[in-house]
């Protein structure tokens, strides 16, 4: 039996150190920013689920070698594992709005001022630490693992 999970995350442009988020707009609610995410399909990894979701939303095919896990936790409300992922991309491109959804690039400082859930803020903060550690490691600097 397939034990489903949820995978979510963001695109990361290293040169500008910006992340891409989506804002779901509704006339009834205050607009909030979200990670890209979705439910797993049978036999998918978290990275594959995230890649499939990004392709469905943005029509952007990610190379799995550019998709990285951050961490996972058990989501109490969903009653399932939740994987946090990020994908490195080489080009900072503008994605067109869709019905009830806009996309925006933000640096990590700007993210703190956005209307996000506390869990999403936490997930992005942890991801930033993972990205910073990977950058230091790639430069031959010492990191704490």
N, C-alpha and C positions, 0 to 999 in steps of 0.2 A: 504494500500500500504506500502511496506517495504521501510523505509528510511535508505539506506545503510550508512555505515561509514567505516573507515579504522582503524585498530588496529595494533600497532607495539610495540616492546620492546626487552628485552634481558633476558637471563638467568643469575641468580645471585648465586654465591657460597659464602655463608656467612663466612665460616672459613678462606678462602683465600682472601675474599673481591674482587673477580674478576667477570667480566661480560663476557659473550660470545657474540661475534659479528660475522657477516659474511662479507666476502669480495668478491664482484662480480668482476671477472677479464674479460677483453676483450682486444683483440689485438689493438683495435682502441682508447681506453681510458686509462687514468691513473687509476690504481686500487683504489677503495674507499671502506671504511668500512660502513656497514649498520646495522640497527636494523632488526630483523625478523618482517615481517608484511604482511598483506593482507586484502582484502575486507571482510566485514561481509556477512553472509548468513542470510536468514530470521529468525527472532526471536532469534538471538544470542546476547549475551552480549559481551562487549569488551574482557572480560577474556576468554570467550568461543572461540571467533574468534582467539585470540592470541594462545590459546592452540591447536586449530586445525591446525593453520599455522605451529607451531613448530613441531607438529607430522608429518605433510606432508614433512617438510624439513629435520628434524633430525631423524625421526622415534622414537620420545621420547614422551611418554604419560605423561602429567603433571596432577597432582592432582589439581583440581580447588581451593582447600584450600591453595595451595602454590602459587597461581597466584594473584597478587595485582595491583590495578589501581594506577597510579601516578597522571595523570591529563588528561583533554581533551581540545582541542581547535578547532576552525574552520579553516580548511586548505583552504586558498584562491584559490590555483591552482586547487585542487581537487574538490572544492566546496562542501565539506562535513566535518563532524566532524572527528577528528583524536584522538584516545585514545592511551595514552602511558601506557604501562604495564610492569611489571617485574615478573619473576617467580623464587622462591627460589628452589634450587636443593641441594641435600645432597652430591652428588659425583661430583668431578671435573673430567669429562671424556673427552677424545679426540675424536672428531667426524671426520670421514674420509672425505677427499675432495670429492667434486662432480664436475661434468662438469662445469667449469667456476666459481666455488665457493669454497672458503676455509673458515675455521672457526678458530677463535682465542680467547683465554682468555686473558684479560687485567685487570690490576687494574685501579682505576679511574685516577691516575696520568698519566699512560701510554696513556689513552684514549685521553688526551689533545694533544698528539703528533701525533695522527693518522690522516690520510686523511679522514675527515668526513665533511658532510655539516654543516653549521652553525646551522641549525635547529636540526640536530641529536646531535651535541655537547650540545645544550641547553636542549634537552630532557633528555640526560644522566645526565647532571648537576642537573636538577630538581629531577630526580629519585634518584640520590645519596643523596640529601637532605632528601627526603622522607624515604629512607632506614636508614639513620643516625638517623632521628627522631624516627623511629620505634624501632631501637636498643636502643636508650636512654630510651624510654618509657618502653621497656621490662625489662630494668635494674632498673626501678623505679625512673629514673632521670626526671627532669622537662623538658618539651618540649613546644614549642610555636605551637599552633594549629590554 
